[in-house]
Amino acid sequence: MPELDAKLSKLFDSLNKNLYKTNKVMELYKPMNEIINSIAQDVRQLEDISEKEPLFNQMVEEEVKRRELIGLYKKMQTLIENLKDEIDNYEKEINQGNVFLENFRTYRTIVFENSKKSKDYLTKIIDSFNIEEFVLKFSVVGTIDLNNIATHVGGRKVGIDIVVPASNIDLIFDEILKSQNMKFRLSSSEGIVVYFEKDNILHIEAPSKKIKLADSIAKEFDGKLLDE
């Protein structure tokens, strides 16, 4: 259906562009927050002086009038109230959009309390998706002795990769993760890729249906799902 394909393409282009625009505008919130805090602090100091030194109130009155501070303050107050009302109106739609997009999530970073829970989680993943073997891929091969690693993890070297039985996941943790200078990932024919940020922090990539199940399994091992 060419017409639907074209419509979907335009919709994704529009969504992508507007999300980038929105996030860019939201970056301005931090300096705006700093400015408003500074305004509040200035007003508090003026209030304190007015209460403790009433003789200066005449000067305060003259400055408020000369600088048209009441009008400026009211304008700021109105803008903030209008912005709050608009954001409140958008919030429901934004939340609905988030729920819709989450249905198509194909990645998740999970933080576990320790490496044992991380390993137990992967063991459950292997069982749940009937994974028989992983392909161990290094980010940078360089001077890595692949034959030696293959021996230690009970796998076999294939080109610049190592094919490892999924049942040897313990050896992945014990023999490779202890070396902090080797970045690697595990790929499976079931479409699941596991990146090890640390021995207790895993980044999983997989089709959305499998990510949903992976999320559910992570909760069994007290994994913290990062919402990013």
ChimeraX attribute file (.defattr): number of C-alpha atoms within 10 A of each C-alpha:
attribute: neighborCount
match mode: 1-to-1
recipient: residues
	/A:1	5
	/A:2	7
	/A:3	8
	/A:4	9
	/A:5	10
	/A:6	10
	/A:7	11
	/A:8	12
	/A:9	12
	/A:10	12
	/A:11	12
	/A:12	11
	/A:13	11
	/A:14	11
	/A:15	12
	/A:16	11
	/A:17	11
	/A:18	12
	/A:19	11
	/A:20	11
	/A:21	11
	/A:22	10
	/A:23	10
	/A:24	11
	/A:25	10
	/A:26	11
	/A:27	10
	/A:28	10
	/A:29	11
	/A:30	10
	/A:31	10
	/A:32	12
	/A:33	11
	/A:34	11
	/A:35	12
	/A:36	13
	/A:37	12
	/A:38	12
	/A:39	13
	/A:40	12
	/A:41	12
	/A:42	12
	/A:43	12
	/A:44	12
	/A:45	12
	/A:46	14
	/A:47	14
	/A:48	12
	/A:49	15
	/A:50	16
	/A:51	12
	/A:52	10
	/A:53	10
	/A:54	12
	/A:55	11
	/A:56	12
	/A:57	15
	/A:58	11
	/A:59	12
	/A:60	16
	/A:61	10
	/A:62	11
	/A:63	12
	/A:64	13
	/A:65	12
	/A:66	9
	/A:67	10
	/A:68	11
	/A:69	12
	/A:70	11
	/A:71	12
	/A:72	10
	/A:73	12
	/A:74	11
	/A:75	12
	/A:76	13
	/A:77	12
	/A:78	11
	/A:79	12
	/A:80	12
	/A:81	12
	/A:82	12
	/A:83	12
	/A:84	12
	/A:85	12
	/A:86	11
	/A:87	12
	/A:88	12
	/A:89	11
	/A:90	11
	/A:91	12
	/A:92	11
	/A:93	11
	/A:94	13
	/A:95	11
	/A:96	11
	/A:97	11
	/A:98	11
	/A:99	11
	/A:100	11
	/A:101	10
	/A:102	13
	/A:103	12
	/A:104	13
	/A:105	16
	/A:106	16
	/A:107	21
	/A:108	20
	/A:109	20
	/A:110	22
	/A:111	22
	/A:112	22
	/A:113	13
	/A:114	13
	/A:115	16
	/A:116	15
	/A:117	19
	/A:118	23
	/A:119	20
	/A:120	16
	/A:121	22
	/A:122	20
	/A:123	17
	/A:124	16
	/A:125	18
	/A:126	19
	/A:127	13
	/A:128	13
	/A:129	14
	/A:130	11
	/A:131	18
	/A:132	15
	/A:133	20
	/A:134	25
	/A:135	21
	/A:136	23
	/A:137	17
	/A:138	17
	/A:139	9
	/A:140	11
	/A:141	14
	/A:142	7
	/A:143	6
	/A:144	12
	/A:145	9
	/A:146	18
	/A:147	15
	/A:148	13
	/A:149	17
	/A:150	18
	/A:151	12
	/A:152	14
	/A:153	21
	/A:154	16
	/A:155	22
	/A:156	19
	/A:157	17
	/A:158	13
	/A:159	8
	/A:160	13
	/A:161	17
	/A:162	23
	/A:163	21
	/A:164	22
	/A:165	16
	/A:166	22
	/A:167	15
	/A:168	16
	/A:169	19
	/A:170	16
	/A:171	15
	/A:172	19
	/A:173	18
	/A:174	13
	/A:175	13
	/A:176	18
	/A:177	18
	/A:178	12
	/A:179	10
	/A:180	10
	/A:181	8
	/A:182	14
	/A:183	17
	/A:184	18
	/A:185	18
	/A:186	21
	/A:187	19
	/A:188	18
	/A:189	11
	/A:190	15
	/A:191	12
	/A:192	21
	/A:193	18
	/A:194	21
	/A:195	18
	/A:196	18
	/A:197	17
	/A:198	17
	/A:199	21
	/A:200	17
	/A:201	19
	/A:202	22
	/A:203	17
	/A:204	21
	/A:205	20
	/A:206	20
	/A:207	14
	/A:208	15
	/A:209	12
	/A:210	21
	/A:211	20
	/A:212	19
	/A:213	13
	/A:214	23
	/A:215	18
	/A:216	13
	/A:217	17
	/A:218	23
	/A:219	14
	/A:220	12
	/A:221	17
	/A:222	15
	/A:223	23
	/A:224	15
	/A:225	15
	/A:226	10
	/A:227	8
	/A:228	6
